[in-house]
Amino acid sequence: MSTCVFIQIRCKPGTTYKVAEEIALREIHSELYSTSGEYDLLLKLYIPETDDVGHYINENLLVIPNIERSLTTMTFKAF
């Protein structure tokens, strides 16, 4: 099993496409969307059960240049 998380990403002005391209090249996402509002990108990510969520995000995503801020929403099986 894996943990599904949604991550909203705010990029430095003018860098959203560069950040999205770098995420796509890493092939770690399930889905990636451009959004309007406070954040620029919305990423759906499945983290392997054996990995720590915080470490995985920090080591695989937040090292990408021009990410200014992120907001992670964890999901839990409801039914």
C-alpha positions as CSV (number, residue, x, y, z in Angstrom):
1,M,0.0,0.0,0.0
2,S,1.0,3.6,-0.3
3,T,-0.1,6.9,1.2
4,C,-1.9,9.3,-1.1
5,V,-1.1,13.0,-0.5
6,F,-2.1,16.2,-2.3
7,I,0.5,19.0,-2.3
8,Q,-0.2,22.5,-3.3
9,I,2.9,24.4,-4.5
10,R,3.6,28.1,-4.7
11,C,6.4,29.0,-7.1
12,K,8.5,32.1,-7.4
13,P,6.9,34.4,-9.9
14,G,7.5,33.4,-13.5
15,T,8.8,29.9,-12.7
16,T,5.7,27.7,-12.5
17,Y,6.3,26.0,-15.9
18,K,9.9,25.3,-14.9
19,V,8.9,23.8,-11.6
20,A,6.1,21.7,-13.3
21,E,8.6,20.4,-15.9
22,E,11.1,19.4,-13.2
23,I,8.3,17.5,-11.3
24,A,7.3,15.7,-14.5
25,L,10.9,14.7,-15.2
26,R,11.2,13.2,-11.8
27,E,8.2,10.9,-12.5
28,I,7.1,10.9,-8.9
29,H,3.6,12.3,-9.3
30,S,0.3,10.6,-10.1
31,E,-1.4,13.8,-11.3
32,L,-0.1,17.4,-11.7
33,Y,-2.3,20.4,-12.4
34,S,-1.8,24.2,-12.8
35,T,-4.2,26.1,-10.5
36,S,-5.3,29.6,-9.8
37,G,-5.4,31.3,-6.5
38,E,-2.9,31.2,-3.6
39,Y,-1.0,28.2,-5.0
40,D,0.3,27.6,-8.6
41,L,0.4,23.8,-8.8
42,L,-1.6,20.9,-7.4
43,L,0.2,17.6,-7.2
44,K,-1.2,14.2,-6.3
45,L,1.5,11.8,-5.1
46,Y,1.5,8.3,-3.8
47,I,4.3,7.7,-1.2
48,P,5.5,4.2,-0.6
49,E,4.2,2.8,2.7
50,T,7.8,2.1,3.9
51,D,8.8,5.8,3.4
52,D,8.4,8.6,5.9
53,V,6.0,11.2,4.3
54,G,7.9,14.3,5.4
55,H,11.3,12.9,4.4
56,Y,10.0,11.7,1.0
57,I,8.5,15.1,0.2
58,N,11.6,17.0,1.4
59,E,14.0,14.8,-0.5
60,N,12.1,14.3,-3.7
61,L,10.0,17.4,-4.2
62,L,11.0,20.4,-2.1
63,V,14.6,20.3,-3.4
64,I,13.4,21.6,-6.8
65,P,14.5,25.2,-7.3
66,N,11.9,28.0,-7.3
67,I,9.4,26.3,-4.9
68,E,8.5,29.1,-2.5
69,R,6.0,27.3,-0.3
70,S,3.9,24.1,-0.1
71,L,0.9,22.8,1.6
72,T,0.5,19.0,2.1
73,T,-2.9,17.4,2.7
74,M,-2.7,13.8,3.8
75,T,-5.5,11.3,3.0
76,F,-6.9,8.5,5.1
77,K,-9.2,5.7,4.1
78,A,-12.7,6.7,5.2
79,F,-14.6,3.5,4.3
